[in-house]
Amino acid sequence: MPSGGWIPPIPPPKRPSKRSATSSPTFLDGASTRRRAPPGARPALAGALFRLSGLPRGAGHERKLLNDALIFLQARLLGASVLTANVRDFDFLSQLAPTGRVIFYRRPSSEP
């Protein structure tokens, strides 16, 4: 039995179906080359950024801001920008780490 998180490849289907033979490329084709796992120190740094936020514990902010911090740090590592409407969290994070790039947008109002 393999250890260390190794997952064996999925064998090809015995008979190709009409559906798989005529399907167009999907979003997930080639997505494995774009997935990146954060390096070992990133989750700890994201936790430190959350603690610097001063938000109260147990109010439901922990997981959301921690995830936002991981996204922010990963984008900073890759040299990418984060496109978000979450001004509260990402503005705070960009003040703590000004080398990260964030693009904010406003959601259009539903009123005419």
BELKA-V177237 format. One record per backbone hydrogen bond with DSSP energy under -1.0 kcal/mol. CO is the residue of the C=O (numbers start at 0). NH is the residue of the N-H. E is the energy in kcal/mol with one decimal. If there is no record, write none. Layout:
# BELKA-V177237
CO_NH_E, CO_NH_E
This chain:
# BELKA-V177237
16_20_-1.8, 17_21_-1.5, 25_28_-1.1, 27_30_-1.8, 29_32_-1.3, 30_33_-1.2, 30_34_-1.0, 38_41_-1.6, 40_44_-2.2, 41_45_-2.7, 42_46_-2.0, 43_47_-1.9, 44_48_-2.2, 45_49_-2.0, 46_50_-2.2, 47_51_-1.8, 49_52_-1.1, 60_64_-2.7, 61_65_-2.4, 62_66_-2.4, 63_67_-2.3, 64_68_-2.6, 65_69_-2.1, 66_70_-2.4, 67_71_-2.7, 68_72_-2.7, 69_73_-2.4, 70_74_-2.5, 71_75_-2.2, 72_76_-2.2, 73_77_-2.0, 74_79_-2.7, 81_102_-3.4, 83_104_-1.4, 84_86_-1.7, 85_89_-1.6, 86_90_-2.2, 87_91_-1.2, 88_92_-2.3, 89_93_-2.3, 90_94_-1.3, 91_95_-1.6, 92_96_-2.3, 96_99_-1.9, 100_81_-2.0, 102_83_-2.5
